[in-house]
Amino acid sequence: MPDLVFKGTPQLETERLILRKLTLQDADDIFAYGSDPEVSRFMTWETHKSIEEARSFINIILDKYEKDEAGEWGIVLKSTGKLIGSVGIPRYDLKIKVRKLAMFCPGNIGARELCRKL
């Protein structure tokens, strides 16, 4: 990939949210929402059946961070410091600069904020 669109996956902030790299310590929070079929039916991944599936997802993202390929951020609510979701850019066309977002954020907390930031 000649143009590293996600070089460094910078931390981003909005008024209420922090968008940061995922870590293995996020596995419990990711499993909490990833194991809910009502959440996963809107996502590009299957419902998580075990904490290992959440860890596997994180390891895939960590590998992509190493290659500057990941367009995936954890969504942290500033007021609680809790990971409440994630947002990713699974497709990005460099020629026309079009992004496709994939996001889980409960109750669309901050969805508008996130879209403006990304």
VENTA-V73090 format. One record per residue. N is the residue number from 1. SS is DSSP state (A for helix, B for strand, O for the rest). NEAR is the number of other ideal C-beta (glycine too) atoms within 12 Angstrom. D_FIRST is the distance of its C-alpha to the first C-alpha in Angstrom with 1 decimal. Layout:
N/SS/NEAR/D_FIRST ; N/SS/NEAR/D_FIRST
This chain:
1/O/14/0.0 ; 2/O/7/3.8 ; 3/O/13/5.7 ; 4/O/18/6.5 ; 5/O/23/8.9 ; 6/O/28/10.9 ; 7/O/16/11.3 ; 8/O/17/14.6 ; 9/O/30/15.4 ; 10/O/19/18.5 ; 11/O/17/21.9 ; 12/B/26/23.3 ; 13/B/20/26.9 ; 14/O/25/29.2 ; 15/O/16/33.0 ; 16/O/21/33.3 ; 17/B/37/29.9 ; 18/B/29/27.5 ; 19/B/37/23.9 ; 20/B/28/22.6 ; 21/O/31/20.5 ; 22/O/36/22.1 ; 23/O/24/24.0 ; 24/A/22/26.0 ; 25/A/18/29.1 ; 26/A/32/28.1 ; 27/A/28/28.7 ; 28/A/20/32.3 ; 29/A/31/31.4 ; 30/A/40/28.5 ; 31/A/26/30.9 ; 32/A/21/33.6 ; 33/A/33/31.8 ; 34/A/37/29.7 ; 35/O/25/32.9 ; 36/O/19/34.4 ; 37/A/15/34.3 ; 38/A/13/34.9 ; 39/A/26/31.6 ; 40/A/23/29.4 ; 41/O/13/30.7 ; 42/O/19/28.6 ; 43/O/27/25.4 ; 44/O/20/22.7 ; 45/O/27/24.1 ; 46/O/17/27.6 ; 47/O/20/30.4 ; 48/O/28/30.2 ; 49/O/16/33.2 ; 50/O/17/33.0 ; 51/A/20/31.8 ; 52/A/17/29.8 ; 53/A/21/27.6 ; 54/A/34/26.9 ; 55/A/23/26.0 ; 56/A/22/23.8 ; 57/A/36/21.9 ; 58/A/32/21.6 ; 59/A/21/20.5 ; 60/A/22/17.5 ; 61/A/34/16.6 ; 62/A/24/17.4 ; 63/A/16/15.0 ; 64/A/26/12.2 ; 65/A/26/13.6 ; 66/A/17/13.3 ; 67/O/18/9.6 ; 68/O/19/9.4 ; 69/O/24/8.4 ; 70/O/34/12.0 ; 71/O/34/13.6 ; 72/B/36/17.0 ; 73/B/39/20.1 ; 74/B/41/23.6 ; 75/B/43/26.3 ; 76/B/33/29.2 ; 77/B/26/32.5 ; 78/O/20/33.7 ; 79/O/13/37.4 ; 80/O/14/37.1 ; 81/O/14/34.0 ; 82/B/22/33.3 ; 83/B/35/29.9 ; 84/B/34/30.8 ; 85/B/38/27.6 ; 86/B/41/23.9 ; 87/B/40/21.5 ; 88/B/35/18.0 ; 89/B/30/15.6 ; 90/B/22/14.6 ; 91/B/16/13.3 ; 92/B/23/12.0 ; 93/B/13/12.0 ; 94/O/15/10.7 ; 95/O/7/13.3 ; 96/O/9/16.2 ; 97/O/12/15.2 ; 98/B/11/16.7 ; 99/B/22/16.5 ; 100/B/18/18.1 ; 101/B/28/19.8 ; 102/B/24/21.2 ; 103/B/36/23.9 ; 104/B/36/26.9 ; 105/B/33/29.4 ; 106/A/22/33.1 ; 107/A/12/35.2 ; 108/A/18/32.4 ; 109/O/25/33.1 ; 110/O/31/31.2 ; 111/A/23/29.0 ; 112/A/16/29.7 ; 113/A/24/29.0 ; 114/A/34/25.6 ; 115/A/20/24.6 ; 116/A/15/25.7 ; 117/A/25/23.8 ; 118/O/29/20.4
